Amino acid sequence: MKLNDLRPDSAELRDLHWLRLGYLLTFVLLAVRLAYLASGRIELSEDEAYQWHWSKHLALSYYSKPPMIAYTQFLGTTLWGDNAFGVRFFSPIIAAILSLLLLRFVARELNGRAACCLIAAISVTPLMAVGATLLTVDPLSVLFWTAALLAGWRAMERDSLALWAWTGVWMGLGFLSKYTELFQLACWAIFFALWPPARRHLRKPGPWLALAINLLALVPVYLWNRDHGWATAVHLQDRAGLTSAWQFTLRYCNDFLAGELLLLNPVFLVASLWAGIAFWRRFRERPLWLYLFSMGFPLFLGYWLYTFRTRVLPNWIAPAVLPMFLLMVFYWDARWREGCRRVRGWLIAGLLVTLPIVVLIHESKLAQKIAGRPLPEPIDPITRVRGWSEMARLVGLEREKLQAEGKPVFIIGAHYGVTSLISFYLPEARAAVTTEPFVFYQSTDHPDNQFYFWENYGQRKGQNAIYARLMRINSPDAQPPERLRAEFATITDLGRREVFDQGRVIHAIQLFACRELH
């Protein structure tokens, strides 16, 4: 036996090194992201603080979203306390789990080099980088959509009832994270329609077991809505623009495409769309490519078409990103092996073009160090996650002044975001959020957010309040709403308070002293 016979093939060894590099990149990014969150360089966003409120009132569902985000934040804050790190702890964890799932899948179906390149591409894609730091419903939605995608493919490969059951579990958890998961059922239907050989599975119990498990996830949302006047259905109709007559418009299409080019990396988005068109010439030879197309592109294209009716936010397509990137990697790896050497240059360009954006998303103060001036407030992404503790402190000071008159004082927020941020960043409000809250959303006759279903300030008759409204920095002062005027004997405008960062105003809040609640 020759010594060379004991050595692994050089190509296999290189592939193993690429795979190990992918694992190393995954764990380095996890450590860096956790350290970044622990540093406290950024504060909560409005939605994170709002959903932290939900985690203090666990329920079967909520006004605008399913319950998984509340359960996840509850677990994170149980482990680490009611702080920003506890709220966001699972976001980097989810990103790392996704990377490991994709590494194993691509390495098995393709090769280690392609798997490592995919992880690198995801890490410099702004939308995915934000999802690896902030904890909203999107990271959970992407995780379970992708897990269902991978489990579903293995279920068809192995004809495994257990894997079909896991597919249903992941899809059910996806629905409990975000209602977008319902579109994945349509994606399955599209795949079965486009690939006749896969329809044989429909004559077996596997897909129907997955569907039954998925439908079970609708039960808690149904029960909550049944008991709360179908508030979610009304909200989703309004959010989707279904309450107004349809009129064809182009005004939202350009905004959507510009947002996706920025958030998904222009090189990788174009490469994905190219792959989604070009692969049809050979899709009969590669059913996996057709499966990946079916699991991502219909969602992306569906939302793009919907922009001709109403505004579509760029993050709505988040679950489609990884299936689209997977097809991109499979297609362009095949082109590379066919001799298209330009693929390497495009990959490098894609890694470099949005890397500065990803860096600035995490630390925009670098712009001042490099250019000598900070980014303008409207385009600085960090302003949305800075200055809130100072804003809450300013509101707390005015509350203390009003308390000196001898009556209890509570706080009213004009928006669910400012209400939630004050509750989180005012220490005494955070401590009392589940016992005797004194920060409330302004009263309404109908539900327009989750605060409507919790305790309000109606039982505090005779007490005083501070009314807080976030303002656009250059906007004129506003008058308090008529409903608030009717609720109190007198209302005094206290003017606006400004929050500064790097010598510029990043937030402005207008305050009112409200005396003697009727």
C-alpha positions as CSV (number, residue, x, y, z in Angstrom):
1,M,0.0,0.0,0.0
2,K,1.3,3.4,-1.0
3,L,1.4,6.3,1.5
4,N,-0.6,8.4,-1.0
5,D,-3.5,5.9,-0.7
6,L,-3.8,6.9,3.0
7,R,-4.1,10.6,2.2
8,P,-7.5,12.2,1.4
9,D,-8.0,13.5,-2.1
10,S,-6.6,17.0,-2.3
11,A,-10.0,18.3,-3.6
12,E,-11.8,16.7,-0.7
13,L,-9.3,18.2,1.7
14,R,-9.7,21.7,0.3
15,D,-13.5,21.3,0.5
16,L,-13.1,20.3,4.2
17,H,-11.0,23.3,4.8
18,W,-13.7,25.6,3.3
19,L,-16.3,24.0,5.4
20,R,-14.2,24.5,8.6
21,L,-13.7,28.1,7.6
22,G,-17.5,28.5,7.3
23,Y,-17.9,27.0,10.8
24,L,-15.2,29.3,12.1
25,L,-16.8,32.4,10.5
26,T,-20.1,31.4,12.1
27,F,-18.8,31.2,15.6
28,V,-16.6,34.3,15.3
29,L,-19.7,36.3,14.1
30,L,-21.7,34.9,17.0
31,A,-19.1,36.0,19.5
32,V,-18.7,39.4,18.0
33,R,-22.5,40.0,17.9
34,L,-23.0,38.9,21.5
35,A,-20.1,41.1,22.6
36,Y,-21.5,44.0,20.6
37,L,-24.9,43.7,22.3
38,A,-23.3,43.3,25.7
39,S,-21.3,46.6,25.1
40,G,-24.6,48.6,25.3
41,R,-23.6,50.7,22.3
42,I,-27.2,50.7,21.0
43,E,-30.6,50.8,22.7
44,L,-33.8,49.2,21.9
45,S,-35.9,50.1,18.8
46,E,-39.5,51.0,19.2
47,D,-40.8,47.6,18.2
48,E,-38.4,45.8,20.5
49,A,-39.5,47.8,23.5
50,Y,-43.2,47.3,22.4
51,Q,-42.8,43.6,22.2
52,W,-40.9,43.5,25.5
53,H,-44.2,44.8,26.9
54,W,-45.9,41.8,25.4
55,S,-43.4,39.5,27.1
56,K,-44.7,40.9,30.4
57,H,-48.3,40.0,29.5
58,L,-48.0,36.5,28.0
59,A,-51.0,35.5,25.9
60,L,-52.1,33.2,23.1
61,S,-51.6,36.0,20.6
62,Y,-51.5,39.8,20.2
63,Y,-53.1,42.6,18.3
64,S,-50.7,42.7,15.4
65,K,-48.5,39.7,15.6
66,P,-48.5,36.0,16.8
67,P,-47.1,35.2,20.2
68,M,-43.6,33.7,19.5
69,I,-41.8,37.0,19.7
70,A,-43.2,37.6,23.2
71,Y,-42.2,34.1,24.4
72,T,-38.7,34.5,22.9
73,Q,-38.2,37.8,24.7
74,F,-39.6,36.4,27.9
75,L,-37.0,33.6,27.8
76,G,-34.2,36.0,27.0
77,T,-35.0,38.4,29.8
78,T,-35.6,35.5,32.2
79,L,-32.0,34.4,31.5
80,W,-30.4,37.9,31.4
81,G,-32.8,40.4,33.0
82,D,-34.8,43.2,31.7
83,N,-32.1,44.9,29.7
84,A,-31.3,45.3,26.0
85,F,-29.0,42.3,26.0
86,G,-31.7,40.1,27.5
87,V,-34.3,41.3,25.0
88,R,-31.9,40.7,22.0
89,F,-30.0,37.7,23.2
90,F,-31.6,35.2,20.8
91,S,-31.1,37.3,17.7
92,P,-27.4,36.3,17.3
93,I,-28.2,32.8,18.4
94,I,-30.8,32.5,15.6
95,A,-28.3,33.8,13.1
96,A,-25.8,31.2,14.1
97,I,-28.3,28.4,14.0
98,L,-29.3,29.5,10.5
99,S,-25.7,29.6,9.4
100,L,-25.1,26.1,10.7
101,L,-28.2,24.7,9.0
102,L,-27.2,26.3,5.7
103,L,-23.5,25.2,5.9
104,R,-24.5,21.5,6.4
105,F,-27.2,21.6,3.7
106,V,-25.0,23.3,1.0
107,A,-21.9,21.2,1.9
108,R,-24.0,18.0,1.5
109,E,-25.8,19.0,-1.7
110,L,-22.9,21.0,-3.3
111,N,-19.6,21.6,-1.6
112,G,-17.8,23.3,1.3
113,R,-16.6,26.2,-0.8
114,A,-20.0,27.2,-1.8
115,A,-21.3,26.8,1.7
116,C,-18.6,29.1,3.1
117,C,-19.2,31.7,0.4
118,L,-23.0,31.7,1.2
119,I,-22.3,32.4,4.9
120,A,-19.9,35.2,3.9
121,A,-22.5,36.7,1.6
122,I,-25.3,36.6,4.2
123,S,-23.0,38.3,6.8
124,V,-22.6,41.4,4.5
125,T,-26.2,41.6,3.5
126,P,-27.7,44.5,5.5
127,L,-31.1,43.0,6.0
128,M,-29.6,39.8,7.4
129,A,-27.1,41.7,9.5
130,V,-29.8,43.8,11.1
131,G,-31.7,40.6,11.8
132,A,-28.7,39.1,13.5
133,T,-28.6,42.1,16.0
134,L,-32.2,43.3,16.6
135,L,-34.8,40.9,17.8
136,T,-38.1,41.4,16.0
137,V,-40.5,38.9,14.4
138,D,-38.4,38.7,11.2
139,P,-35.4,36.6,12.6
140,L,-37.9,34.0,14.0
141,S,-39.9,34.0,10.8
142,V,-36.7,33.4,8.7
143,L,-35.5,30.7,11.0
144,F,-38.6,28.6,10.9
145,W,-39.3,29.2,7.2
146,T,-35.7,28.0,6.4
147,A,-35.9,25.0,8.8
148,A,-39.2,24.0,7.1
149,L,-37.6,24.4,3.7
150,L,-34.7,22.1,4.6
151,A,-36.7,19.6,6.4
152,G,-39.2,19.4,3.6
153,W,-36.6,18.6,1.0
154,R,-35.1,15.9,3.2
155,A,-38.6,14.5,3.8
156,M,-39.1,14.1,0.0
157,E,-35.7,12.7,-0.5
158,R,-36.1,10.0,2.3
159,D,-39.8,9.7,2.0
160,S,-39.8,10.0,5.8
161,L,-43.0,10.5,7.8
162,A,-40.9,11.8,10.8
163,L,-39.3,14.5,8.6
164,W,-42.7,15.5,7.2
165,A,-43.8,15.9,10.8
166,W,-40.8,18.1,11.6
167,T,-41.7,20.2,8.5
168,G,-45.1,20.8,9.9
169,V,-43.7,21.7,13.3
170,W,-41.3,24.3,11.7
171,M,-44.1,25.7,9.6
172,G,-46.4,26.0,12.6
173,L,-43.7,27.8,14.6
174,G,-43.2,30.0,11.6
175,F,-46.9,31.0,11.7
176,L,-46.7,31.6,15.4
177,S,-43.8,34.0,14.6
178,K,-45.3,35.9,11.6
179,Y,-48.4,35.5,9.5
180,T,-46.2,35.6,6.3
181,E,-45.7,31.8,6.9
182,L,-49.1,31.2,5.3
183,F,-47.4,32.0,2.0
184,Q,-45.2,29.0,2.4
185,L,-48.2,26.8,1.9
186,A,-48.7,28.6,-1.5
187,C,-45.0,27.9,-2.2
188,W,-45.5,24.2,-1.6
189,A,-48.5,24.3,-4.0
190,I,-46.4,26.0,-6.6
191,F,-43.7,23.4,-6.4
192,F,-46.1,20.5,-6.6
193,A,-47.7,22.2,-9.6
194,L,-44.3,22.8,-11.4
195,W,-42.7,19.4,-10.6
196,P,-45.1,16.5,-11.4
197,P,-42.8,13.7,-10.0
198,A,-43.1,15.3,-6.5
199,R,-46.9,14.8,-6.6
200,R,-46.5,11.2,-5.6
201,H,-45.9,12.4,-2.1
202,L,-49.5,13.8,-2.1
203,R,-50.8,10.3,-2.3
204,K,-49.0,9.5,1.0
205,P,-49.7,10.7,4.6
206,G,-46.5,12.8,5.0
207,P,-47.5,16.2,3.5
208,W,-51.0,15.9,5.0
209,L,-49.5,15.3,8.5
210,A,-47.3,18.4,8.0
211,L,-50.3,20.4,7.0
212,A,-52.4,19.2,10.0
213,I,-49.6,20.1,12.4
214,N,-49.2,23.5,10.8
215,L,-53.0,24.1,11.1
216,L,-52.8,23.3,14.8
217,A,-50.7,26.5,15.2
218,L,-53.7,28.5,14.1
219,V,-55.6,27.5,17.2
220,P,-54.1,29.9,19.8
221,V,-54.3,32.9,17.3
222,Y,-58.0,31.9,16.5
223,L,-58.9,31.7,20.2
224,W,-57.3,35.1,21.1
225,N,-59.0,36.8,18.2
226,R,-62.4,35.2,18.9
227,D,-62.2,36.7,22.4
228,H,-60.9,40.1,21.2
229,G,-63.3,41.1,18.4
230,W,-61.1,39.7,15.6
231,A,-58.7,42.7,16.1
232,T,-55.9,41.1,14.1
233,A,-58.0,40.5,11.1
234,V,-59.1,44.1,11.0
235,H,-55.5,45.3,11.5
236,L,-54.1,43.1,8.7
237,Q,-56.8,44.3,6.3
238,D,-55.9,47.9,7.1
239,R,-52.2,47.2,6.9
240,A,-52.5,45.5,3.5
241,G,-54.6,48.3,2.1
242,L,-57.7,46.1,1.6
243,T,-60.0,48.6,3.3
244,S,-59.6,51.1,0.4
245,A,-60.5,50.7,-3.3
246,W,-57.7,49.4,-5.5
247,Q,-56.1,51.9,-7.8
248,F,-53.1,51.0,-10.0
249,T,-50.0,53.1,-9.0
250,L,-46.3,53.1,-9.6
251,R,-45.4,55.4,-6.7
252,Y,-44.5,52.5,-4.4
253,C,-42.7,50.2,-6.9
254,N,-39.5,52.3,-7.1
255,D,-39.4,52.6,-3.3
256,F,-39.6,48.9,-2.9
257,L,-36.9,48.1,-5.5
258,A,-34.6,50.7,-4.2
259,G,-35.0,49.5,-0.6
260,E,-34.4,45.9,-1.7
261,L,-31.3,46.8,-3.7
262,L,-29.8,48.5,-0.6
263,L,-30.9,45.9,2.0
264,L,-30.2,42.7,0.0
265,N,-26.9,43.9,-1.5
266,P,-27.3,45.0,-5.2
267,V,-24.8,42.4,-6.5
268,F,-26.4,39.5,-4.7
269,L,-29.9,40.6,-5.5
270,V,-29.1,40.9,-9.2
271,A,-27.3,37.6,-9.1
272,S,-30.3,35.9,-7.4
273,L,-32.8,37.3,-9.9
274,W,-30.5,36.3,-12.8
275,A,-30.3,32.8,-11.3
276,G,-34.1,32.7,-10.9
277,I,-34.5,33.4,-14.6
278,A,-31.6,31.5,-16.1
279,F,-32.0,28.2,-14.3
280,W,-35.2,27.4,-16.2
281,R,-33.1,26.1,-19.1
282,R,-31.9,23.2,-16.9
283,F,-34.5,22.9,-14.2
284,R,-35.7,19.4,-15.3
285,E,-32.2,18.1,-14.5
286,R,-32.2,19.7,-11.0
287,P,-35.4,19.5,-9.1
288,L,-33.7,21.0,-6.0
289,W,-33.2,24.3,-7.9
290,L,-36.9,24.4,-8.8
291,Y,-37.7,23.7,-5.1
292,L,-35.5,26.6,-3.9
293,F,-37.1,28.8,-6.5
294,S,-40.6,27.8,-5.4
295,M,-39.7,28.5,-1.7
296,G,-38.5,32.1,-2.2
297,F,-39.2,33.8,-5.5
298,P,-43.1,33.6,-5.4
299,L,-43.0,35.5,-2.1
300,F,-40.6,38.2,-3.4
301,L,-42.5,38.5,-6.8
302,G,-45.8,38.6,-5.0
303,Y,-44.9,41.5,-2.8
304,W,-43.3,43.3,-5.7
305,L,-46.6,43.0,-7.7
306,Y,-48.5,44.2,-4.6
307,T,-46.6,47.5,-4.7
308,F,-48.8,48.4,-7.6
309,R,-51.6,48.6,-5.1
310,T,-50.1,49.9,-1.9
311,R,-46.8,50.4,0.0
312,V,-44.8,47.2,0.9
313,L,-42.1,47.5,3.5
314,P,-38.7,46.0,2.5
315,N,-38.5,43.6,5.4
316,W,-41.8,41.8,4.4
317,I,-39.9,39.6,1.9
318,A,-37.3,38.5,4.6
319,P,-38.3,34.8,4.5
320,A,-37.6,34.7,0.7
321,V,-34.0,35.9,1.0
322,L,-32.3,32.7,2.0
323,P,-34.1,30.5,-0.6
324,M,-33.2,33.1,-3.2
325,F,-29.5,33.1,-2.1
326,L,-29.4,29.3,-2.0
327,L,-30.5,29.2,-5.6
328,M,-28.0,31.9,-6.4
329,V,-25.2,29.8,-4.9
330,F,-26.2,26.6,-6.7
331,Y,-26.6,28.3,-10.1
332,W,-23.4,30.3,-10.0
333,D,-21.3,27.5,-8.6
334,A,-22.4,25.5,-11.6
335,R,-21.4,28.4,-13.9
336,W,-18.0,28.5,-12.1
337,R,-17.4,24.8,-12.7
338,E,-18.4,25.4,-16.4
339,G,-15.5,27.9,-16.7
340,C,-17.2,31.3,-16.0
341,R,-14.3,32.8,-14.0
342,R,-16.1,36.2,-13.6
343,V,-18.1,34.6,-10.8
344,R,-15.1,35.2,-8.4
345,G,-15.0,38.9,-9.2
346,W,-18.7,39.3,-8.7
347,L,-18.5,37.5,-5.3
348,I,-15.7,39.8,-4.2
349,A,-17.6,42.9,-5.4
350,G,-20.7,41.7,-3.5
351,L,-18.7,41.2,-0.3
352,L,-17.2,44.6,-0.5
353,V,-20.0,46.8,-1.8
354,T,-22.2,46.6,1.4
355,L,-19.5,45.8,4.0
356,P,-19.2,49.5,4.8
357,I,-23.0,49.7,5.2
358,V,-23.0,46.8,7.6
359,V,-20.2,48.4,9.6
360,L,-22.1,51.7,9.7
361,I,-25.3,50.0,10.7
362,H,-23.5,48.8,13.9
363,E,-21.4,52.0,14.5
364,S,-22.3,55.1,12.5
365,K,-19.8,57.2,14.6
366,L,-17.1,55.8,12.4
367,A,-18.4,58.2,9.7
368,Q,-17.4,61.2,11.8
369,K,-13.9,59.7,12.4
370,I,-13.4,59.1,8.7
371,A,-15.1,62.1,7.1
372,G,-14.9,64.6,10.0
373,R,-18.6,64.9,10.3
374,P,-21.5,62.6,11.4
375,L,-24.0,61.2,9.1
376,P,-27.1,63.4,8.6
377,E,-29.8,62.3,11.1
378,P,-32.3,61.2,8.4
379,I,-29.9,58.6,6.9
380,D,-28.1,57.5,10.1
381,P,-29.6,54.1,11.0
382,I,-28.3,54.3,14.5
383,T,-30.5,57.2,15.5
384,R,-33.4,54.7,15.8
385,V,-31.6,52.8,18.6
386,R,-29.9,55.6,20.4
387,G,-31.0,58.4,22.8
388,W,-34.1,56.7,24.2
389,S,-32.8,56.4,27.8
390,E,-32.1,60.2,27.7
391,M,-35.5,60.8,26.3
392,A,-37.1,58.8,29.1
393,R,-35.0,60.6,31.7
394,L,-36.3,64.0,30.4
395,V,-39.9,62.8,30.7
396,G,-39.2,61.4,34.2
397,L,-37.8,64.8,35.3
398,E,-41.0,66.6,34.2
399,R,-43.1,63.9,36.0
400,E,-41.1,64.6,39.2
401,K,-41.8,68.4,38.9
402,L,-45.5,67.8,38.5
403,Q,-45.5,65.4,41.4
404,A,-44.3,68.3,43.6
405,E,-47.8,69.7,43.4
406,G,-48.9,66.8,45.7
407,K,-50.9,64.5,43.4
408,P,-49.8,61.2,41.8
409,V,-48.6,61.6,38.2
410,F,-48.7,59.1,35.4
411,I,-47.4,59.3,31.9
412,I,-49.3,59.0,28.6
413,G,-47.6,58.2,25.3
414,A,-49.0,59.4,22.0
415,H,-47.7,56.4,20.1
416,Y,-47.1,52.8,21.1
417,G,-43.3,53.3,20.4
418,V,-42.7,56.2,22.8
419,T,-45.0,54.6,25.4
420,S,-43.0,51.4,25.3
421,L,-39.6,53.1,25.3
422,I,-40.5,55.2,28.3
423,S,-41.7,52.1,30.1
424,F,-38.5,50.3,29.4
425,Y,-35.9,53.1,30.0
426,L,-37.5,54.9,33.0
427,P,-36.3,52.6,35.8
428,E,-39.3,53.0,38.1
429,A,-41.6,52.4,35.2
430,R,-39.8,49.2,34.2
431,A,-40.0,47.9,37.7
432,A,-43.7,48.6,38.0
433,V,-44.8,47.4,34.5
434,T,-46.4,44.2,35.8
435,T,-47.5,45.4,39.2
436,E,-48.7,49.0,39.1
437,P,-47.9,50.5,35.7
438,F,-48.0,54.3,35.4
439,V,-47.1,54.6,31.7
440,F,-50.0,54.3,29.4
441,Y,-50.9,54.7,25.7
442,Q,-53.5,57.4,25.1
443,S,-57.1,56.2,25.3
444,T,-59.0,55.3,22.2
445,D,-62.5,54.0,21.4
446,H,-61.2,51.1,19.3
447,P,-58.0,49.0,19.3
448,D,-55.1,50.3,17.3
449,N,-52.4,48.5,19.2
450,Q,-51.9,46.0,22.0
451,F,-52.2,48.6,24.8
452,Y,-55.9,48.9,24.2
453,F,-56.4,45.4,25.8
454,W,-54.4,46.2,29.0
455,E,-55.1,48.4,32.0
456,N,-55.5,52.0,31.1
457,Y,-55.6,55.2,33.2
458,G,-59.4,55.5,33.5
459,Q,-59.3,54.6,37.2
460,R,-56.9,57.4,38.1
461,K,-59.5,60.1,38.4
462,G,-58.3,63.4,39.9
463,Q,-54.6,62.6,39.1
464,N,-52.3,64.5,36.9
465,A,-50.3,63.3,33.9
466,I,-47.4,64.0,31.5
467,Y,-48.4,63.6,27.9
468,A,-45.4,62.8,25.6
469,R,-45.3,63.0,21.9
470,L,-42.3,62.3,19.6
471,M,-41.9,65.0,17.0
472,R,-40.0,65.3,13.7
473,I,-37.0,67.4,14.4
474,N,-37.9,70.3,12.1
475,S,-41.7,70.1,12.6
476,P,-43.6,72.8,14.4
477,D,-45.1,72.1,17.8
478,A,-48.5,70.4,17.8
479,Q,-51.6,70.8,19.9
480,P,-52.8,67.9,22.1
481,P,-55.6,65.8,20.7
482,E,-59.2,66.8,21.4
483,R,-59.9,63.6,23.3
484,L,-57.1,64.4,25.7
485,R,-58.4,67.9,26.2
486,A,-61.8,66.4,27.1
487,E,-60.2,64.0,29.7
488,F,-58.4,66.6,31.8
489,A,-59.4,69.9,33.4
490,T,-56.4,71.8,32.1
491,I,-53.5,71.0,29.8
492,T,-50.3,73.1,29.7
493,D,-47.7,73.0,26.9
494,L,-44.3,72.4,28.4
495,G,-42.5,72.7,25.1
496,R,-40.2,70.3,23.5
497,R,-37.1,68.6,24.8
498,E,-34.2,67.6,22.4
499,V,-31.9,64.6,22.6
500,F,-28.4,65.1,21.2
501,D,-25.8,62.7,19.8
502,Q,-22.5,63.8,18.3
503,G,-23.6,67.4,18.6
504,R,-26.8,67.0,16.6
505,V,-30.4,66.6,17.5
506,I,-31.6,63.0,17.0
507,H,-34.9,63.1,18.8
508,A,-37.4,65.7,19.8
509,I,-40.3,65.1,22.2
510,Q,-43.1,67.6,23.1
511,L,-44.5,67.4,26.6
512,F,-47.7,68.6,28.1
513,A,-48.7,68.8,31.8
514,C,-52.3,67.4,32.2
515,R,-54.1,68.2,35.4
516,E,-57.1,66.5,37.1
517,L,-58.3,63.5,35.1
518,H,-62.1,63.7,34.8
